[in-house]
């Protein structure tokens, strides 16, 4: 009997837990699901005989390490800053670890110790990061084998609302961590453009989003994602001229969110006593009131647009001009936006989300410049069976299965899934679950 510890029973865990439980009897697995929300765990495992409910405080060293000690492998879907707690336990107790988040500096610093212990810490094993790394590496390697030089690489991914559930002027609803959406882009972005490093500050991130065409969907807008430059060596594309990883949104979202950023409404370093304060009063405290203007007029003046502009209508739909009272407390603007958006962008039980990923690789072949476009569009089933949960959780579950069955032996150390020994079998099985890319060359 092998024991798998799944840390986290939130939005992204549904398919991961179901995959493990569906295979538990055949593979002789015992699945421990740990989370602070007992009801969430019980809902996900649904009294499955192979499942164990572990309602714990993940920051409690004694409770957490006791579960890690029992596990043969640990899968973490916890918030990014909590992965390191499990990583330290896994190192001390000699357990392999899979996470869905970016490799933090603290996690990266563990690499030598993880190698020495003969362990695998496979990070960035979700959707983005995760499926993006695996499919990009597969495409790059295949192009390099048969073609000449790769001159440009662009990779786009977005968690969006499905067209059938798109019923608001922002064309957006939450399908993953809402706080991450509010703070997206805060650190700015770096990427390679025409042979030069381009840097985009947060204030300009959403102001001039370029567009791409996605087969079957039409045009989507994109903004650069964090630091693309650090992936140049990892993806092994010497001499490339353009390299960018980006996030997809509908064009209207970018215009509206640029206004939110310009007004300073995502700031985390300001503080308001919101007791008895309305949204409109908060906005006026934040941006000022020229000549005693009301909130709507003040926002239009600050943005340099008319009060009937579509962007002002989008802001009005959110409710930031409303005389509705805020929750009481000492809150930052980001806190207030988070509270507001949880109400406005929440998925209903019947709503469906959508995940879109597209790679564009330009390369030289026999004297011609060609572009390979590889696209994936997946709609969720609704409720907890979202496209986001499927594409984040399934890669982790599949890799865990392959490792436990010794079908895959990744290199020891702290890694992301860019090696063929990992991405080939994982992508092959993902296709069996409907996570498929369609390619074209022009």
Helices and strands as residue ranges (DSSP letters): E 2-7, G 11-13, H 14-27, E 29-35, H 38-45, E 51-55, H 61-70, E 73-76, G 80-82, H 83-93, E 96-99, H 105-108, H 111-116, E 120-123, H 131-146, E 150-161, G 163-165, H 178-182, E 189-193, E 196-200, G 202-204, E 210-214, E 218-224, G 229-231, H 232-235, E 242-249, H 251-262, E 272-273, H 279-287, G 290-292, H 295-303, H 310-318, E 330-331, H 333-344, E 353-365, E 368-379, H 387-404, E 413-416, H 420-432, E 438-441
